[in-house]
Amino acid sequence: MLDREHIRWLPLAERLRRAARAEVPVLTRPTRVPPGARVVTVVGVLGRAVLPWIVRKRRGRYPSPEASRAAISLRLRKAAERLGPTYIKLGQIISSGEGLFPPELVAEFKLCRDQVPAESFDSVRLVVEGDLGCRLEDMFSSFERTPLAAASIAQVHAATLHSGESVVVKVQRPSVSTFVRKDLRVMAWLAPHLVGRIPIAALANPPALVELFAETIVEELDFRMEAANMIDVASMLRELGQDGYVVPRPHPTLVTRRVLVMQRLSGFNFDDVAGMKDAGIDTEDVVRTAMVALMEGAMVYGVFHGDLHGGNLFVLAAPPTT
């Protein structure tokens, strides 16, 4: 149980949200002049990914349309990883678009959910010790050097507190804040030029999409807001009587802008249907529980998970004991 009165970082959350929202119009204001050298980098990386594929396709080097789509999907995923967190985040959105995007593209970008190249352990140690203000050994009795998963904004490591509690430590990538803000300015400059020029842009308003994306990702750059959201979602589910969900408990003191220590939970990946059935889990009940809580939360409270993909969901084999 968490006592709101004794959560050190919670009073800051609302002020941090207001500051993040105030920053979004500045980051997404379109400019006439391309915003710095980052534009050159983005165009260069994407060009090196797409142009060789175009040449090979025109020369008939791919035996089938599926092989062609698989090749460009792989190239785009690797390009997103080279460009960094903002583009990896876009890849995660694509990975949830089954039926909207080619299956080869969706399958490739699913790797962006938790299989992105990890930061070195030395970088992780520097971030954790800098934010928590003490040596790793002073706070944790064990801290796994190899991450459990690595995604766009952060990676997570298994650890154990000196109290004996098993936790995971979410650690933000050191340069992510700077790169995200640069990339948002690039997207804001590019978005108006896409209006009416490509078919997919006809289905939406690119500048508005950039602004919506910015609102989401800017808040993700401060884990104190994420931890506060976890508490709000858990409280909402409790009030709705939806006990089929378990939201990991953030630690009441060990949460900073770049480090989030939370309760460790383990389970099946949400799309591991075979594994769940072998364990005797009613997969229809899993989907029913997920949908009812999602719809009730959105319709009754106006609260919902803004990044709900398979990489953010586990299915527990049994309820947690603590």
N, C-alpha and C positions, 0 to 999 in steps of 0.2 A: 504494500500500500504506500502511496505517496501523499504526503501532507503538503498542500499547496503553500501553506504559510512558511514551510521550511525548504522550499526549492529556490536555491540562490539565484538562478538565472531567469526565473519565470517573470519577475516584474519588468524585465527589459524587453520582453518579446513584443509587446504592442508598439512600443516606441521604435523598435527596429523595423517592424512592418511598415509603419508610417514613413520612415526614412527610405526604405526600399521602394515604396510606391512613388515617393517624390522623385527618386532617381530615374525611374523608367522613362518619363517624357524627355529627359535630357539625353539618355542613351539612344532613344529611338527617333530623335528629331532628324529628318533627312537633310543632307547637305548637298550642295552642288558639286563640291570638290571631293574626290575619293578620300576617305579618312585614313591617310598614312600608308605605310609600307605593308600593312597587313593585307590590303587588297591585292597587292602583287603576289604575296605568298599564297593566298587562297586561290587566285586564278592559276598560278603556276602549278600547285599541287593537283587541282582538279583537271587542268589541261594535260598533265603527264598521266593522269589516270584514264582519261577519256579518249584522247587522240590515238594512242596505239590500238585501242579497241576498235575505233572507227576504221582505221586502216585495215586491220585484219578482217573485219566484217565485210568491207568492200571487196577484198580479195578472195572472199569465200572460204576463209580459213576455219570457220566454225561449222561442224557437221549438221547442226540443227538449231532452230530458234532457241530451244532450251539451253543449249551449250553457250550460245551467244549471251543470253540473259545471265547465266551463271558467271560468265567471265566478267561482264561489266559490273555485276553485283559485288563480286570479290574485289575488284579494283576500287569501287566506290567505298566499300567498307574500310579498306586499307587507307584510302585517302582521308576518310573521316578520322581514323585513328591518328594519322600524321597531323591533321589540322587541330586536333585536341578536343577539349571538353564540350564546347558548344556544338560542334558537328557530330560528336558521339551522341550527344543528347538528342539531336535530330534523328540520328540513326535509331535510337531507342523508340522514338515516336513511330517511325516507319515500321519497326519490328512488331508493333501492335496493330498494323493495318492490313491484316489478312483479309483478302477479298478486295482491297482497294489498290494494293500494289502487287507486282508480280511475285509469285511464291519464292522464286530464287532470291529476290531482293529482301523479302521479309526474313527468310531463313538466314541469310548472311548477316543482316543487322541484328538478329537475335543474339549474336555473339557480343554485341555492344552492351548487352544488359549487365553481364558480370564477368566477361572474359577479355577485357581491355588490358593491354600491357601495364603491369604494375609499376609503381614508383619503388625506388630502392629503399631498403630498410633504413639506411642512414638518413634519407629524407624524411621517412615516417617518424623516426626517433626525434629528429630536429623539430618537427611540427608539434608532436605530442608534448615533448619536454618544454618547448617554448610556450605553449598555451596553458599547460597545467602548472608550470612553474616549479617543477621538480624532476628529478631523475626518474626514468622509467622504472627502475628497480625499487624506488621508494614508494611507488603507487601500486605496482603490480607484482604479484609473486611469480607470474609467468606471462609472457607476451610472445605469441607466435610470430616468427620473422616472416613466414610466407602468408600472404593474405588469403582469407577464405574466398574473397571475390574482389574484383576491381572493375569499377565502372567509370562513368564520365567525370563526375565531380570528385569522387572519393574512392577509397578502398577500405575494406573492413578486415580487422585482425581479431582472432580469438585471443582472449586473455583471462587471467584470474586475478581478482583483487586479493589483497592480503587478508580480507575478511573471509575468503574462501568462495565468494560469489563468482560464478562463471559469467563472463560478459563478452560482448564484442565491442571493439573500438573502431568507430568510423573516423577516418582521417582524411581531411581534404588535401587534394593535390596542391603542392606549394604555389604554383604559378597560375592556378585556375582562375582566381578572381580577376587578375589582369587580362588574361586572354579572353575570358567571357565578355568583358566590357568592350574590348577592341572588336571582337567579332560581332557584337550587337550593333556597333556603329557601322560596320561593313554591311550588315544585313539591312539596316535602316537606309543606307545610301542606295543599295541595290534594289530593294523592294518596289519603289515607285516605277522603276524601269521594267518591271515584270508585268505590270498591269496591262492586260490585253495582248501580251506578246507571246505567251506560251499557253497551251490548252489548260494545264492544271491551274494557272492563275485565274482563268475565267470562272473557276468554281468558288473562288474566295477572294478576299481582299488582302493581298500580300502585305501592305503596310500594317493593317490591323493584326494579321497573324504574327508579324514580327513583334508588335507591341505586346500581344498576349503571351508569346513565348518569353519575352523579356521579363514580364511580371512574374512568371513562374521561376525562371532560372536565377534571377537576382535574389529572390528569397531563399533559394537553395544554397546560396553562398554563405549563409550564416546559420550554423546548426542550432543555435538557440531558438530560432523561429521554428525549425523542424521539430525540435524536442517539444516545444509548446504545442505544436499542431498534433503531435502524438498524444499528448495528454487530452487535448480537446476532443479528438476522435474517440479515444477510449471512454471518456466521460459520456459522449453522445451515445455510443453503443450500449453503455451500461443503462442509461436512461430509457433507451428503446427496448431494453430486455434482450438484446442480441448478444447472447453469451457464446455464440459459435465463433466469434472472432477473438483473437488474443493480440493485443497491441504491446510490443515490448516496452518495458518500463525504462525511461531514461533515468540516469543517475541524478539524484537531487543536487549534487555539487559538481560533478565531473562533466560539465557541458560548457564548451566555449564556442567561439566563432568557427573554429576549424576542427574541433575534436568533439565527438559525441560518444559517450560511454553508455551502453544500454544492456538490458537483460539479454542473455543469449537464448535463442529458441532454435530448434532444429526440426526439419520435416521434409516432406516430399516437395519437389518443384511442382508448381501448379499445373503444369502440362504433363507431368509424369503419371499418366492415367494407368498404365500397366503396373507401375510400382504400387500405386494406391490400391488397385484392385487385388493385387497379390497380398497386400497387408490387411485385406478385409474392410477397407474403407468404402463407404457408400458414396461414389463419385457424384451421383445425382443429388444427394443431400448436400455435398460440398458446393455444387453450383447453385442450388436453391438458397443455401445460407448466404453465399456471396452476393447473389442478386437481391435478395430481400433487404439485407442490411444496406447495400449500396443505394437502392431506391428509396428506402425509408429515410436514410440519412440525408439524401439530396432533397427529397420532397418535404420532409417534416422540419428538418433543421437547416437545410441549405448548406450542408457540409458533405463533401465527398473527397475522395483521394484523387489528386490531380495528375498522378503519374502511375496509374494502375496497370501494370503489365506483369507478366509471369515472373520476372526477375525480382519483383517486390512482394511476392506472396509465397508462403510455405503452407502446406497442409500437414498439420500435426497428426502423428500416429495416435497420440493420446493427449489429454489435457496436461499442461505443465504442473509439476508438483509444488512449485514455489511461485 
